[in-house]
């Protein structure tokens, strides 16, 4: 009897003191894509606030106010609770906001009497895809810092997702990390987003793409993401004394994993194809023959391709060189094509290679906003949905196994365009 009594007493203690479980209390935010207004350093990026570790943290730039951190849950889901585990640098005044598109935000909680430690905000009874902590008054002389930002609710947050950042036309000679120039400003934004992968869309280094210039300029700005960069070349890389020699040497195997400047790679449900618009894209070219074989063997549900020269553009730089590549990708039911060359941002509705609107077509995005001086739009093209110029910014793509969504994020963190989620073909 004494053993039974002890067991009952132990069970009672567990039932009394254990935190009650709730079907709604599912952690949705851990490991999901994050963005922030700033980060004190690359080791204190926003992803550290959702990594499940109590010893790593996000910290905004010292002295910054206001500042924010946002997590993308991957889908519009019910949200019941937000838990903030503050480091010493806490917010005295902040609000919690939710959004379905990372553009229009709704306030669901606000305080002006924060005192640090842990804030556990329960019974929120709201929904959204994006959750943002927006801090306005510092509790210390430093910035803001969170060990963890936890969002709870129902569902699984849209399944496994990852983040890709893309831009082209990036680094001008003389632009280094010590300057407030275009490439450094967009590099700081990439650092704040902390994506899983970085794509360059050509003209990564001006004016000749020489190895010396890559080392002197690109390497001090976007070079900090070299380990997760999947590059493609532009016409300025081919202006080198030996065409593309600096590009090949700087990026090494990442630029030519198959020995050619075109290659493919996979992540999750996505197949990515990097092409070279400075090499022949004629129907009988080695590049196009490789592309056909590559797509024929692909088993992923979603396909994105990227290279420098756009087939369609409302700016001055449209180029027919990729017409055949477009047809091959369209036939393979590709989802996205990313280009640079025109120093502007343009988003197209899905279309076929003849510029006819087609729900089964490919969506083209021009992201020539990586740091070089902007171009003007000249002649708006059919199916052009959004046109932005005179900005430095990057395209942020959030990808699941069968969907994509994206935002153009300006160097100061403001989102100038947003689309999706869109289901892959």
Secondary structure, 3 states (H helix, E strand, C coil): CHHHHHHHHHHHHHHHHCCCCCCCCEECCCCCCEEECCCCCHHHCHHHHHCCCCCCCEECCCCCCCEEEEEEEEEEEEEEEEEEEECCCCEEEEEEEEECCCCCCEEEEEECCCCCCEEEECCCCEEEEEEEEEEEEECCCCCCEEEEEEEEECCCCCCCEEEEEEECCCECCCCCCCCCCHHHHHHHHHHHHCCCEEEECCCCECCCCCHHHHHHCHHHCHHHHHHHEECCCCCCHHHCCCCCHHHHHHHHHHCCCCCCCCEEEEECCEEEEECCCCCCCCCCCHHHHHHHHHHHCCCCCEEEEECCCCCCCCCCCCCHHHHHHHHHHHHCCCCEEEECCCCCEEEECCECCCCCECCCCEEEEEECCCCCCCCCCCCCCCCEEEEECCCCEEEEEEEECCEEEEEEEECCCCEEEEEEEEECC
